[in-house]
Amino acid sequence: MSSSKHSSELRRLALSVLQPGFVGTEAPDWILRDIGDGLASVVLFSRNIVSTEQVSRLTAQLRAENPDLIVAIDEEAGDVTRIESATGSSRPGNFALGTVDDPALTEAVAADLGRQLRAAGVSLDYAPSADVNSNPDNPIIGVRSFGSDPEVVSRHTTAWIRGLQSSGVAACAKHFPGHGDVAVDSHHDLPAYPAGRDEIAAQALPPFRAAVAAGVRAVMSGHLLVPAYDPDLPATLSRRILHGLLREELGFDGLVVSDAIEMGAVTRRYGIDGATVKAVAAGVDAVCVGGESAEEATVALLVKALTAAVTGGELAEERLAGAADRVREFARWSAGLRAAGAAQDTTGDGIGHVAARRALRLTGAARAALPLTAAPHVVELAPVTNMAIGKETPWGVAGPLAERLPGTTSVRVRGQELEEGTVALESCALEPAVGRPLVIVARDAARHAWMSRAVTGLTAARPDAIVVEMGLPGATTAEAQIFTHGASAASGVAAAEVLTDTSAL
């Protein structure tokens, strides 16, 4: 083979192992050109989405260049939604489903989501999160997990995969080998999971074993250091973890996808190009890129890095070719899965609403205080959302409550405003609520000191206040509490219904 043909083939191989994102609701010219040159995957985010119908047109435009193109999306439902980012998810997230603990319900919710994604032309969903949230202070997982019990997470991981794939969309279990017991957000820096192998086997690995048994054909690696297996390299860059643990010990033979390669956990040490090369060398088959670096120049940089690594001996050409083969194999399989998926009505059967209602839990004092008979004042305490959620999607109780009780007023307070003294709780929360019911909406109050203080202060002044916790339940001074186990739009509607209608209990 001539050097020019070899260079062209290397470029094609390099393109085929990337899963880039892009900006816009129509495909940019550079993406279409790269698909023609060998790019086998793209990933969609909120910035690409207006409606299911618009995404369907977009995916048709992309697949005109390659009918088997893998179109991925990072859609978990619940707090992390892309397909419904403009409205908030009409389905509760994993923690709510794990709280109900009805695998048939979880399977039905995932199947409902799968029908919507399939209608939009999506073939791979970066879900479910199979992480066991064993550390309640985990800054990145939280309600994205089915819970803190490995058995609960395992059975709902299985149910989610079966439901999603029954509708023709491939699932992707993440974030291997388990991101649930860390204290650092991997978007910013490298977290560590310091447990020993026996603890990891008992706590973190069971959901991934269940995922493999359920027929998952894609697994996403996590950017975390697991010293029990590799003291030097994050899981995404570690052959010991991706090959030795995932492939040899767990028996997984499908597609290994990286978490977004531009995340600080790997780029702060190796750069985006160095991290990409190390990831493929370690066993990653498809490199997700473009959550933040959605530019033609980034793809060109990574293609150059991969081809230079092969010619320089840092990356074996056989490994790059093997990764490309797995991508092509997955593309053929997922295209068949999509074709076989039932073409059902995507308007939904209300299963998300049913699930959100079933996930509600109330204290006795809250039950005794309901229903509200007068329009309340609602104070929503809003944390800074993490980068996995992306831009803040609609959430809370005030909107749906106002629809049911006209005259409802509300204010949304952020921690920075309280800390800087630009907002006073008395004037924005207590004064408007004089003579009226007060509803306080929190989101992970136990994880945010400012929010916990605000709940304590407000309930001390108004012991009759009802607190709606939309994150992980935690200890507070409030007696009347409603727990939604997630902040999806569906959960907000369910809470509003219970606040105004005791027959909904």
C-alpha positions in Angstrom: 0.0 0.0 0.0 1.4 3.4 -0.9 2.0 5.9 1.8 -0.8 8.2 0.6 -3.3 5.3 0.6 -2.1 4.2 4.0 -2.5 7.7 5.4 -6.0 7.9 3.9 -6.9 4.6 5.5 -5.5 5.7 8.9 -7.6 8.8 8.7 -10.7 6.8 8.0 -10.0 4.5 10.9 -9.4 7.4 13.2 -12.6 9.1 12.1 -14.6 5.9 12.7 -13.7 5.7 16.4 -14.9 9.2 17.2 -18.4 10.1 18.4 -18.4 13.9 18.0 -21.1 16.3 18.9 -21.9 19.5 16.9 -23.8 22.7 17.2 -27.1 23.4 15.5 -30.4 21.8 14.7 -29.3 21.0 11.2 -26.1 19.0 10.3 -23.2 21.3 9.6 -21.3 20.7 6.3 -18.2 19.5 8.1 -20.1 16.7 9.9 -21.6 15.5 6.6 -18.1 15.6 4.9 -16.6 13.6 7.8 -19.4 11.0 7.6 -18.6 10.6 3.9 -14.9 10.1 4.9 -15.6 7.4 7.5 -17.1 9.0 10.6 -19.4 6.3 11.9 -21.1 8.0 14.9 -22.4 11.3 16.2 -23.9 12.3 19.5 -26.8 14.7 20.1 -27.2 17.2 23.0 -29.9 19.7 24.0 -28.4 22.3 21.6 -29.4 20.0 18.7 -33.0 19.5 19.8 -36.2 21.5 19.3 -38.7 18.7 18.9 -38.9 15.0 18.1 -40.0 15.8 14.6 -37.1 18.2 14.1 -34.6 15.6 15.4 -36.1 13.1 13.0 -35.4 15.4 10.1 -31.8 16.0 11.4 -31.1 12.2 11.8 -32.5 11.6 8.3 -30.1 14.2 6.9 -27.2 12.6 8.7 -28.1 9.1 7.6 -28.4 10.2 4.0 -24.6 10.0 4.1 -24.5 6.6 5.9 -27.6 4.6 6.6 -25.9 2.7 9.4 -24.7 5.8 11.2 -24.8 5.5 14.9 -26.8 8.4 16.3 -26.3 8.6 20.1 -27.9 10.8 22.7 -27.2 11.4 26.4 -30.8 10.9 27.6 -31.3 9.4 31.1 -34.8 10.9 31.6 -35.4 12.5 35.0 -32.9 15.2 35.8 -30.7 14.5 32.8 -32.8 15.0 29.7 -31.9 16.2 26.2 -34.9 15.2 24.2 -37.2 17.1 26.6 -34.7 19.8 27.7 -37.1 22.6 26.8 -39.9 21.3 29.0 -38.3 19.1 31.6 -38.6 15.3 31.4 -42.1 13.8 31.4 -40.6 10.7 33.0 -39.0 10.4 36.5 -35.4 9.5 36.8 -33.6 6.4 38.1 -33.8 7.2 41.8 -37.5 7.6 41.7 -37.8 4.3 39.8 -35.5 2.6 42.3 -37.6 3.9 45.1 -40.8 2.4 43.7 -38.8 -0.8 43.1 -41.1 -2.3 40.5 -38.9 -3.5 37.6 -41.9 -3.9 35.4 -42.6 -0.2 35.8 -39.0 0.7 35.1 -39.1 -1.4 31.9 -42.3 0.3 30.8 -40.8 3.8 31.4 -37.6 2.9 29.4 -39.7 1.4 26.6 -41.8 4.6 26.4 -38.6 6.6 26.2 -37.2 4.2 23.6 -40.2 4.7 21.4 -39.7 8.5 21.4 -36.0 8.2 20.7 -36.5 5.7 17.9 -39.1 8.0 16.3 -36.4 10.7 16.4 -33.9 8.5 14.6 -31.7 7.8 17.7 -30.0 4.4 17.7 -27.9 4.6 20.9 -28.8 6.0 24.3 -26.0 6.7 26.9 -28.2 5.1 29.6 -28.8 3.7 32.1 -26.5 4.9 34.8 -25.6 1.6 36.5 -23.7 3.4 39.3 -24.5 2.5 42.9 -24.8 5.8 44.8 -23.1 4.5 47.9 -21.7 8.0 48.8 -24.6 10.4 49.5 -22.2 13.3 49.1 -21.3 12.2 45.5 -21.5 15.5 43.5 -22.1 13.9 40.1 -24.4 10.9 40.4 -27.1 11.3 43.2 -30.6 10.8 41.8 -29.2 9.6 38.5 -28.6 6.3 40.3 -31.3 3.7 41.0 -30.1 3.8 44.6 -27.5 2.8 47.1 -28.2 -1.0 47.2 -26.4 -3.0 44.5 -29.3 -5.5 44.2 -31.8 -2.7 43.6 -29.5 -1.0 41.0 -28.9 -4.4 39.3 -32.5 -5.3 38.8 -33.5 -1.9 37.5 -30.4 -1.7 35.2 -31.6 -5.0 33.7 -35.2 -3.7 33.4 -34.1 -0.4 31.8 -32.0 -2.2 29.2 -34.7 -4.6 28.3 -37.3 -1.8 28.0 -35.2 0.5 26.0 -33.9 -2.1 23.6 -37.4 -3.6 23.1 -38.3 -0.3 21.4 -35.3 -0.5 19.0 -32.8 1.8 20.8 -29.5 0.4 22.1 -28.6 0.9 25.7 -25.2 1.9 27.2 -24.5 1.0 30.8 -22.3 3.7 32.5 -19.9 4.7 34.1 -17.7 1.6 34.4 -16.5 0.3 36.8 -18.8 2.5 38.9 -18.9 6.2 39.7 -21.1 6.1 42.8 -18.5 6.3 45.6 -16.5 9.4 44.7 -16.3 12.9 46.1 -15.1 14.8 43.0 -16.9 15.8 39.9 -15.0 14.2 37.0 -16.0 17.1 34.7 -13.5 19.2 36.7 -10.9 16.9 38.1 -10.0 13.2 38.7 -12.0 11.4 41.4 -10.7 8.3 43.1 -12.6 5.2 44.2 -10.2 3.8 46.9 -12.0 0.6 47.8 -10.4 -2.8 47.6 -11.3 -5.4 45.0 -13.6 -7.4 47.3 -15.6 -4.2 48.1 -15.7 -3.2 44.4 -16.9 -6.6 43.4 -19.7 -6.5 46.0 -20.7 -2.9 45.7 -19.9 -1.4 42.2 -19.7 -4.3 39.8 -23.0 -6.2 40.2 -25.1 -3.8 38.0 -22.6 -4.1 35.2 -22.6 -7.9 35.5 -26.4 -7.6 35.3 -26.2 -5.3 32.3 -24.0 -7.8 30.4 -26.4 -10.6 31.3 -29.3 -8.5 30.0 -27.7 -8.1 26.6 -26.3 -4.6 26.7 -24.0 -4.1 23.8 -22.3 -0.8 24.9 -20.6 0.1 28.1 -19.3 3.6 28.9 -16.1 4.0 30.9 -15.8 6.4 33.8 -13.1 9.0 34.3 -12.1 7.8 37.8 -9.0 6.4 39.4 -9.5 2.9 40.8 -6.2 2.1 42.6 -7.2 -1.5 43.4 -6.9 -2.2 39.6 -4.7 0.6 38.3 -3.0 3.1 40.7 -1.8 5.3 37.8 -4.4 5.6 35.1 -8.1 6.5 35.1 -10.5 3.7 34.1 -11.0 5.2 30.6 -7.2 5.1 30.0 -6.5 1.8 31.8 -6.1 -1.5 29.9 -6.1 -3.3 33.2 -9.7 -2.1 33.8 -11.1 -2.0 30.3 -9.5 -5.3 29.1 -8.6 -7.2 32.2 -11.7 -6.4 34.3 -14.5 -5.5 31.8 -13.6 -7.9 28.9 -11.8 -10.8 30.6 -13.5 -10.9 34.0 -17.0 -9.7 33.2 -17.0 -11.2 29.7 -18.2 -8.1 27.8 -17.5 -8.3 24.1 -19.4 -5.3 22.9 -18.6 -1.6 22.3 -16.6 0.3 24.9 -17.5 4.1 24.7 -15.6 6.7 26.6 -17.3 9.3 28.8 -16.8 12.7 27.2 -13.1 12.9 26.5 -12.9 16.6 27.1 -13.7 16.3 30.8 -11.2 17.7 33.2 -10.5 14.3 34.9 -8.4 13.3 31.9 -7.6 16.4 29.9 -6.0 18.3 32.8 -3.3 15.6 32.8 -3.1 14.4 29.2 -4.8 17.0 27.1 -7.7 16.1 24.9 -5.5 14.6 22.2 -3.3 12.7 24.6 -6.4 11.3 26.5 -7.9 10.2 23.2 -4.9 8.3 22.2 -4.4 6.7 25.6 -8.1 5.7 25.7 -8.1 3.9 22.4 -4.8 2.2 23.3 -6.4 1.0 26.5 -9.4 -0.5 24.9 -12.0 2.2 24.2 -13.6 1.7 20.8 -15.6 4.9 20.5 -14.5 8.2 21.9 -17.3 10.5 22.9 -16.3 14.1 22.2 -18.3 17.3 21.8 -20.3 17.9 24.9 -18.1 21.1 25.2 -15.7 20.8 22.3 -18.2 20.6 19.5 -16.0 21.9 16.7 -14.6 20.7 13.4 -11.1 21.7 14.7 -11.4 19.4 17.7 -12.3 16.4 15.5 -9.4 17.3 13.1 -7.0 17.5 16.1 -8.0 14.1 17.4 -7.8 12.5 14.0 -4.3 13.9 13.6 -3.3 12.7 17.1 -4.6 9.1 16.5 -2.9 8.8 13.1 0.4 10.3 14.4 0.3 7.9 17.4 0.1 5.0 15.0 2.9 6.2 12.8 5.0 7.0 15.9 4.4 3.6 17.5 2.4 4.9 20.5 -0.8 3.2 19.3 -0.8 -0.1 17.5 -2.5 0.0 14.1 -4.2 -3.3 14.9 -5.8 -1.8 18.0 -7.1 1.2 16.0 -8.4 -1.2 13.4 -10.0 -3.5 16.0 -11.8 -0.5 17.6 -13.1 0.5 14.1 -14.3 -3.0 13.5 -16.2 -3.0 16.8 -17.8 0.3 15.9 -18.9 -1.1 12.5 -20.2 -4.3 14.1 -22.2 -2.3 16.6 -23.5 0.0 13.8 -24.8 -3.0 11.9 -26.4 -4.5 15.0 -28.0 -1.3 16.2 -29.4 -0.6 12.7 -31.0 -4.0 12.8 -32.3 -3.3 16.3 -33.8 0.0 15.2 -35.5 -1.6 12.2 -37.0 -4.3 14.4 -38.2 -1.9 17.0 -42.0 -1.6 17.1 -43.2 1.5 15.3 -45.7 2.5 18.0 -47.5 5.7 18.8 -45.0 8.0 20.5 -47.5 10.1 22.3 -47.0 7.9 25.4 -49.5 6.2 27.6 -48.8 8.4 30.7 -46.5 5.9 32.2 -44.1 8.6 33.2 -46.8 10.4 35.2 -47.8 7.1 36.8 -44.2 6.4 37.8 -43.7 9.9 39.3 -46.8 9.6 41.4 -45.8 6.2 42.7 -42.4 7.5 43.7 -43.8 10.2 46.1 -43.4 9.7 49.8 -45.0 11.9 52.5 -44.4 12.3 56.2 -47.5 12.0 58.5 -47.4 15.8 59.1 -47.6 16.5 55.4 -50.5 14.2 55.0 -52.3 15.9 57.9 -51.7 19.4 56.3 -53.2 18.5 52.9 -54.9 19.4 50.7 -54.0 23.1 50.4 -57.2 25.1 50.2 -55.7 28.5 49.5 -53.1 29.6 46.9 -49.7 29.3 48.5 -46.4 31.2 48.3 -43.7 28.9 46.9 -40.0 29.3 47.6 -37.8 27.2 45.4 -34.2 26.8 46.5 -32.1 26.2 43.4 -28.6 24.8 43.5 -26.1 25.2 40.7 -26.7 22.2 38.4 -23.8 20.0 37.5 -22.4 19.7 34.0 -24.0 16.3 33.5 -27.4 18.0 33.6 -26.2 20.8 31.4 -28.3 23.9 31.1 -31.1 24.1 33.8 -34.2 22.4 32.5 -37.6 23.4 33.8 -38.2 21.9 37.3 -40.0 22.6 40.5 -43.5 22.8 41.9 -44.5 26.4 41.5 -45.5 26.2 37.8 -47.8 23.1 38.1 -49.1 24.3 41.4 -50.2 27.7 40.0 -52.2 25.9 37.3 -54.1 24.1 40.0 -54.4 26.9 42.5 -54.6 30.3 40.6 -53.1 33.0 42.7 -50.1 31.0 43.7 -47.0 33.2 43.9 -43.4 32.0 43.8 -39.7 33.0 44.0 -36.6 31.1 43.1 -33.6 31.7 45.3 -30.0 30.7 44.6 -27.2 30.1 47.1 -25.0 32.8 45.7 -27.8 35.4 46.2 -28.1 34.4 49.8 -24.4 34.3 50.5 -23.8 37.7 48.9 -26.8 39.2 50.7 -28.6 40.3 47.5 -31.7 38.4 48.6 -33.2 38.3 52.1 -35.4 35.3 52.9 -37.7 37.4 55.0 -38.7 39.7 52.2 -38.9 37.2 49.4 -40.2 34.2 51.4 -41.9 35.0 54.7 -43.5 38.4 54.0 -45.4 37.2 50.8 -46.6 34.2 52.7 -48.2 36.0 55.6 -51.7 34.6 56.0 -51.1 32.0 53.2 -49.6 28.5 53.0 -45.9 28.3 52.5 -44.3 25.6 50.3 -40.5 25.3 50.3 -39.0 23.3 47.4 -35.4 22.0 47.9 -33.1 20.0 45.7 -30.5 18.1 47.7 -30.7 20.3 50.8 -28.5 17.9 52.8 -25.7 18.4 50.2 -25.8 22.2 50.2 -25.1 24.0 53.5 -26.8 27.2 52.4 -29.9 25.4 51.4 -30.1 23.4 54.6 -29.7 26.7 56.6 -32.5 28.2 54.5 -34.9 25.3 55.1 -34.1 25.4 58.8 -34.7 29.2 59.1 -37.9 29.1 57.1 -39.4 26.2 58.9 -38.4 27.8 62.3 -40.3 30.9 61.3 -43.2 28.9 59.7 -43.5 25.5 61.3 -46.6 24.9 59.2 -44.6 25.1 56.0 -44.5 22.1 53.7 -41.1 21.1 52.3 -40.9 19.4 49.0 -37.5 17.7 48.6 -36.7 17.0 44.9 -33.2 15.5 45.4 -31.9 12.9 47.8 -33.8 12.7 51.0 -31.8 14.0 54.0 -32.3 15.1 57.6 -34.0 18.4 58.0 -35.9 20.2 60.8 -39.1 20.2 58.8 -42.0 18.0 59.9 -44.2 18.2 56.9 -42.2 16.9 53.9 -42.9 15.4 50.5 -40.1 13.5 48.8 -40.2 13.2 45.0 -36.8 11.5 44.5 -35.9 13.6 41.5 -36.5 16.9 39.9 -38.1 16.0 36.6 -41.1 17.9 35.3 -43.1 14.8 35.9 -42.1 14.8 39.6 -43.1 18.4 40.0 -46.5 17.8 38.5 -47.0 14.8 40.8 -46.1 16.8 43.9 -48.5 19.6 42.8 -51.3 17.1 42.5 -50.7 15.7 45.9 -50.5 19.2 47.4 -54.0 20.1 46.1 -55.9 16.8 46.0 -55.7 14.2 48.8 -57.3 11.6 46.6 -54.0 11.5 44.7 -52.4 10.0 47.8 
